[in-house]
Amino acid sequence: MTALTHSWYMTVRHLRALQRQPWWIAITLIQPIIYLVLYGQLFQRVVDLPGFEAANYVSYVTPGVVIMMALFGGGWNGMGIIFEMDNGVMDRFLVSPVSRVAIVAGRLIQMSILVVLQASLLLGLGLLVLLVSAVLVAVPFGALSNAMALVIRRTESVIGASNFILLPMTFLSPVFMATSLMPPWIRAVARYNPVAWSVEAARSAMSTSPDWRAIAMRITLLVVLSAFSAMVATRAFRSYQRSA
């Protein structure tokens, strides 16, 4: 119970810090809409390709843009950890009674709330599966980003590692292109890509005939990945604590 309570306190702390940056909040919420407009205009004729099977590109790419924003939000989540280490905030937490799990969990919960706000603004009321898929792709990569930050402890290195991983994972998934039109090797890789699991679950849920069995399977895989990533982040924090 203490870990849950402390996680909530840490979440509120991060939300209050976010509240003091109104311009950053505005940009973060508007950015996915800009992406949707740009991609929708640039690739609007893609739906004319045989085998694409979508009425218009905007409705096709919307789940992909939401998942992409969640993915990069998670991948960059470790920057806050490095900032707190560099400014001595993390050392003060180490001598406090706060739960060590809460230090990581609070940051992930705050990030998940922001992801839900972004998706809701983009979709109006939105669909539950899309929101869950976005959170479940943001949380594991956010946890792994925090783990990298705690182990590497260098902003430039974590930024480089995040971009090295996130960009290929985005393009090796059906975020922008129908799976049937991908090269065979990319289709093979996409089967094991968590970004693809998330996009496919969300896109199927928004279709006229959802495949709930496939959706449940992909959501389950994302939950398992989130739990594993959270465990890695917690162990990385303990490693940092021993070396501090």
C-alpha positions as CSV (number, residue, x, y, z in Angstrom):
1,M,0.0,0.0,0.0
2,T,2.9,2.4,0.8
3,A,4.3,1.9,-2.7
4,L,0.9,2.8,-4.3
5,T,0.5,5.9,-2.1
6,H,4.0,7.1,-2.7
7,S,3.5,6.5,-6.5
8,W,0.5,8.8,-6.4
9,Y,2.4,11.5,-4.5
10,M,5.2,11.3,-7.0
11,T,2.7,11.5,-9.9
12,V,1.2,14.6,-8.4
13,R,4.7,16.1,-8.0
14,H,5.4,15.6,-11.7
15,L,1.9,16.9,-12.7
16,R,2.5,20.1,-10.7
17,A,5.9,20.5,-12.3
18,L,4.2,20.1,-15.7
19,Q,1.5,22.6,-14.8
20,R,4.2,25.3,-14.5
21,Q,5.1,24.9,-18.2
22,P,1.9,25.9,-20.0
23,W,3.7,26.4,-23.4
24,W,5.1,22.9,-23.2
25,I,1.7,21.5,-22.5
26,A,0.2,23.4,-25.4
27,I,2.8,22.2,-27.8
28,T,2.6,18.6,-26.6
29,L,-1.2,18.5,-27.1
30,I,-1.2,20.3,-30.5
31,Q,1.7,18.4,-32.0
32,P,-0.2,15.1,-32.8
33,I,-2.9,17.2,-34.6
34,I,-0.2,18.8,-36.7
35,Y,1.3,15.4,-37.5
36,L,-2.1,14.1,-38.4
37,V,-2.8,17.0,-40.8
38,L,0.7,16.8,-42.5
39,Y,0.7,13.0,-42.9
40,G,-2.9,13.0,-44.0
41,Q,-2.2,15.5,-46.8
42,L,1.2,14.1,-47.8
43,F,0.0,10.5,-48.2
44,Q,-3.7,10.9,-49.0
45,R,-3.3,9.2,-52.4
46,V,-1.7,6.1,-50.9
47,V,-5.2,4.7,-50.3
48,D,-5.5,4.4,-54.1
49,L,-2.8,1.6,-54.1
50,P,-4.3,-1.9,-54.7
51,G,-4.4,-3.8,-51.5
52,F,-4.4,-0.8,-49.1
53,E,-8.0,-1.4,-48.0
54,A,-8.7,2.0,-46.4
55,A,-11.3,4.5,-47.3
56,N,-9.1,7.5,-46.5
57,Y,-5.6,7.9,-45.1
58,V,-6.5,10.2,-42.2
59,S,-8.7,7.5,-40.5
60,Y,-6.1,4.9,-41.3
61,V,-3.1,6.9,-39.9
62,T,-4.9,8.3,-36.8
63,P,-4.2,5.3,-34.5
64,G,-0.6,5.2,-35.8
65,V,0.0,8.8,-34.9
66,V,-1.4,8.3,-31.4
67,I,0.9,5.2,-30.9
68,M,3.9,7.0,-32.4
69,M,3.4,10.0,-30.0
70,A,3.1,7.5,-27.1
71,L,6.2,5.6,-28.2
72,F,8.4,8.7,-28.3
73,G,6.9,10.1,-25.1
74,G,7.9,6.9,-23.4
75,G,11.3,6.7,-25.1
76,W,12.3,10.2,-23.9
77,N,10.9,9.7,-20.4
78,G,14.4,9.0,-19.0
79,M,15.5,12.6,-19.6
80,G,13.8,13.7,-16.4
81,I,15.7,11.0,-14.4
82,I,19.0,12.4,-15.7
83,F,17.9,16.0,-14.9
84,E,17.1,14.9,-11.3
85,M,20.4,13.1,-10.9
86,D,22.4,16.0,-12.3
87,N,20.7,18.4,-9.9
88,G,20.9,16.3,-6.8
89,V,17.2,15.6,-6.5
90,M,17.7,11.9,-6.8
91,D,20.2,11.8,-4.0
92,R,17.7,13.6,-1.7
93,F,15.1,10.9,-2.6
94,L,17.6,8.2,-1.7
95,V,17.8,9.4,1.9
96,S,14.0,9.9,2.2
97,P,11.5,7.2,3.2
98,V,9.8,7.3,-0.3
99,S,9.3,3.9,-2.0
100,R,12.0,3.3,-4.6
101,V,9.3,1.8,-6.9
102,A,7.3,5.0,-6.6
103,I,10.2,7.1,-8.0
104,V,9.9,5.3,-11.3
105,A,6.2,4.5,-11.2
106,G,5.2,8.2,-10.5
107,R,7.0,9.3,-13.6
108,L,5.4,6.6,-15.7
109,I,1.9,7.4,-14.4
110,Q,2.3,11.1,-15.2
111,M,3.5,10.2,-18.7
112,S,0.5,7.9,-19.2
113,I,-2.0,10.7,-18.2
114,L,-0.4,13.0,-20.7
115,V,-0.7,10.2,-23.4
116,V,-4.4,9.8,-22.7
117,L,-4.9,13.6,-22.9
118,Q,-3.1,13.7,-26.3
119,A,-5.1,10.8,-27.7
120,S,-8.4,12.1,-26.3
121,L,-7.8,15.5,-27.9
122,L,-7.0,13.9,-31.2
123,L,-10.0,11.6,-31.2
124,G,-12.7,13.4,-29.3
125,L,-14.1,10.8,-26.9
126,G,-11.7,8.2,-28.3
127,L,-11.9,4.5,-28.1
128,L,-10.8,2.5,-25.0
129,V,-8.6,0.1,-26.9
130,L,-6.7,2.8,-28.6
131,L,-6.0,4.6,-25.3
132,V,-5.0,1.3,-23.6
133,S,-2.8,0.4,-26.6
134,A,-1.1,3.9,-26.5
135,V,-0.4,3.6,-22.7
136,L,0.9,0.1,-23.0
137,V,3.4,1.1,-25.7
138,A,4.4,4.2,-23.8
139,V,4.9,2.5,-20.4
140,P,7.5,-0.2,-21.3
141,F,9.6,2.1,-23.4
142,G,9.3,4.8,-20.7
143,A,10.5,2.2,-18.1
144,L,13.4,1.1,-20.4
145,S,14.3,4.8,-21.0
146,N,14.4,5.3,-17.2
147,A,16.6,2.2,-16.9
148,M,19.0,3.5,-19.5
149,A,19.1,6.9,-17.8
150,L,19.9,5.3,-14.4
151,V,22.7,3.1,-16.0
152,I,24.2,5.4,-18.6
153,R,23.6,8.7,-16.7
154,R,24.5,10.8,-19.8
155,T,21.8,12.9,-21.6
156,E,23.4,12.6,-25.0
157,S,23.9,8.9,-24.8
158,V,20.3,8.2,-23.8
159,I,19.0,10.5,-26.5
160,G,21.1,8.7,-29.1
161,A,20.1,5.3,-27.9
162,S,16.4,6.2,-27.8
163,N,16.4,7.6,-31.3
164,F,18.4,4.6,-32.5
165,I,15.7,2.3,-31.2
166,L,12.5,4.3,-31.6
167,L,12.7,5.4,-35.3
168,P,13.4,2.0,-36.8
169,M,10.6,0.5,-34.6
170,T,8.2,3.1,-35.9
171,F,9.0,2.3,-39.6
172,L,9.1,-1.4,-39.0
173,S,5.4,-1.3,-38.1
174,P,2.1,-0.5,-39.9
175,V,2.0,3.0,-38.5
176,F,2.1,4.7,-42.0
177,M,1.7,1.8,-44.4
178,A,-0.6,-1.2,-44.7
179,T,1.1,-4.5,-43.8
180,S,0.1,-6.1,-47.1
181,L,2.1,-3.6,-49.0
182,M,5.3,-3.9,-46.9
183,P,8.4,-5.8,-48.1
184,P,8.3,-9.4,-46.8
185,W,11.2,-8.9,-44.4
186,I,9.6,-5.9,-42.8
187,R,6.3,-7.9,-42.4
188,A,8.3,-10.7,-40.7
189,V,10.0,-8.2,-38.3
190,A,6.7,-6.5,-37.5
191,R,5.3,-9.7,-36.0
192,Y,7.6,-9.2,-33.1
193,N,7.5,-5.4,-32.9
194,P,5.6,-4.1,-29.9
195,V,4.7,-0.9,-31.8
196,A,3.0,-3.1,-34.5
197,W,1.1,-5.0,-31.7
198,S,-0.2,-1.7,-30.4
199,V,-1.1,-0.2,-33.8
200,E,-2.8,-3.4,-35.0
201,A,-4.9,-3.7,-31.7
202,A,-6.0,-0.1,-31.9
203,R,-6.8,-0.2,-35.7
204,S,-8.7,-3.4,-35.4
205,A,-10.8,-2.0,-32.5
206,M,-11.7,1.1,-34.6
207,S,-12.8,-1.0,-37.6
208,T,-16.3,-2.1,-38.4
209,S,-15.5,-5.7,-37.6
210,P,-13.0,-5.9,-34.7
211,D,-11.1,-9.2,-34.2
212,W,-11.4,-9.3,-30.4
213,R,-9.3,-12.4,-30.0
214,A,-6.3,-10.9,-31.9
215,I,-6.8,-7.6,-29.9
216,A,-6.8,-9.5,-26.6
217,M,-3.6,-11.4,-27.6
218,R,-1.7,-8.2,-28.5
219,I,-2.9,-6.3,-25.4
220,T,-1.7,-9.3,-23.3
221,L,1.7,-9.2,-25.0
222,L,2.0,-5.5,-24.3
223,V,1.0,-6.0,-20.6
224,V,3.7,-8.6,-20.3
225,L,6.3,-6.3,-21.9
226,S,5.2,-3.5,-19.6
227,A,5.7,-5.7,-16.5
228,F,9.1,-6.9,-17.7
229,S,10.2,-3.3,-18.5
230,A,9.1,-2.1,-15.1
231,M,11.1,-4.8,-13.4
232,V,14.2,-3.8,-15.5
233,A,13.7,-0.2,-14.5
234,T,13.4,-1.1,-10.8
235,R,16.5,-3.2,-10.9
236,A,18.4,-0.4,-12.6
237,F,17.3,2.0,-9.9
238,R,18.6,-0.4,-7.2
239,S,21.9,-0.5,-9.1
240,Y,22.1,3.2,-9.2
241,Q,21.3,3.4,-5.4
242,R,24.2,1.0,-4.6
243,S,26.6,3.1,-6.6
244,A,25.5,6.5,-5.2
